[in-house]
Amino acid sequence: MTDRSDIPGPDETAGGARELRSHQWYGTEGLRSFSHRARTRQLGYLPEEHLGKPVIAILNTWSDINPCHVHLRDRAQAVKRGVWQAGGFPLEFPVSTLSETFQKPTPMLYRNMLAMETEELLRSYPVDGAVLMGGCDKSTPALLMGAASVDLPAVFVPAGPMLPGHWRNEVLGSGTDMWKYWDDKRAGLIGDCEMAELESGLARSPGHCMTMGTASTLTAAAEALGVTVPGASSIPAVDSGHDRMAAASGLRIVELVRKDRKLSALLTQEAFEDAVLTVLGLGGSTNAVIHLIAMAGRAGARLTLDDFDRIARTVPVLANVRPGGQTYLMEDFHFAGGLPGFLSRLTDLLHLDRPTVSYDTMREQLDGALVHNDDVIRTRENPVASEGGVAVLRGNLCPDGAVIKHIAAEPHLLKHTGPAVVFDDYKTMQRTINDPSLGITADSVLVLRNSGPKGGPGMPEYGMLPIPDHLLKQGVRDMVRISDARMSGTSYGACVLHVAPESYVGGPLALVRTGDTITLDVEARALRLNVDDEELQRRRAAWTPPPERYERGYGALYSEQITQADTGCDFAFLAKPGKVPDPYAG
């Protein structure tokens, strides 16, 4: 068949239509365009299939070892179906999978690597728009960070929550009930037989955690930002509606390319403030604080810890979804109205005149949204909590801030003073937490250091330090715990997290000694080490920095460039402003 590449397609310049970005690769008269067309024939495509049509990159984080994303190989076919139906040309690209379950020391170490991969892939290939497929904790921010840095039209396809877990007569929430029943085992309340049954009942389908953990929190934030089709974030991964949503996203991205509606039109300051409000009103994961700050930075917006604390005081928690809520899981949330229903109860607090991928305004997107169950998505007269689910703390122990998910803590610990028991690293803590000589009581404050962005490395989810066995057997289920680490969004407890600056770089957490008293006062937003300034100065003078963890490789780049938790843990060279030119394709 003759390659009539000289005939402009529906999106080329002839007839006054806008020239597509991919035209640089395919539509010119030079040797390079001839080569690109010839190699596309080598792939088996006819000229009519792609010339002059929007080329859509489908970035797929599917992997055999990522249970959250294992179904995305099939969902990519639905996306392609939508792209073809709309007159586009889809190309699927495999990208890093970031499996929260298996990747060590933590996929947070590699979030910025996926962001880099996303950015450079979209910039260097002949694509006009992108569909971003992710959902497991770090994949959502990584894909959006990278795409924002390129600023093409893009739609995010959330992986969706797994089905609820089941064990005997219990409905299980992944993560949340793992921590609960593991503590029950350590307390001697259940045995190996029960644990073996729980292994098979806790997570029983593809999809990410079905609690309001980090995955559900961040996909909801993506929907609030306006980068998914309406209602996408809560559709269960194995529901047929998820397949339809993927196809609708493929249809939508072609239209966005034709309208030239880039991510920068969506990822505005107002959109990020609405995403923060959404996270706080959902009682969502503390990890969203770090990720949204980083995402905003890539989009040219600005979020700080103070923005989270300010907005938290204006929005109630309305989502009765575990672990912040007491009862329900994400499938319940979805059929109660999902995020559109949830946001319909907060419209006076939202910026409704900003665009989304599907509508000219968020106001239009939420028009007609309903809530079908007032216990799952509460009214503002009957909230789960009167203020947003995350509090930002300040004080001499965290001069650049720390966070606590106070709605998931036992209330009596929200104002507490106790003696510190300090662990210098996670391995030491694991080995010694049950040592009677430490004298740990329910009033103790457990302190873990060297677990932050550089010290972890990668800021692992070590922040929900285990309660000693002897206290579990006495019925103690919560204690004040402080670290420069993160905590799983599915977890709970009086855990102070993200202490900044971290101990590994000489933050005040490095100066705490066992026996020092520490005061936590959530209402006052205060975290204080009760040691006078002169003594702290003496300790600082005696402190020596630890050796670097990496001598080469990606870890060395990470250690050199990583920023602290309060500024989003991005790489400094990626977070800085500045332009990067498109490659010359001729």
Helices and strands as residue ranges (DSSP letters): G 14-16, H 23-26, H 31-42, H 47-50, E 55-60, H 72-85, E 89-94, G 107-110, H 111-124, E 129-134, H 139-150, E 154-158, E 165-167, E 170-172, H 176-186, H 192-201, H 214-225, G 232-234, H 240-259, H 263-266, H 269-281, H 287-298, H 305-312, H 330-335, H 338-344, G 347-349, H 362-366, E 391-393, E 402-404, G 406-408, G 411-413, E 415-423, H 426-432, G 436-438, E 445-448, H 469-473, E 480-483, E 495-497, G 503-505, G 508-511, E 517-521, E 526-529, H 533-542, H 553-561, G 565-567, H 572-575
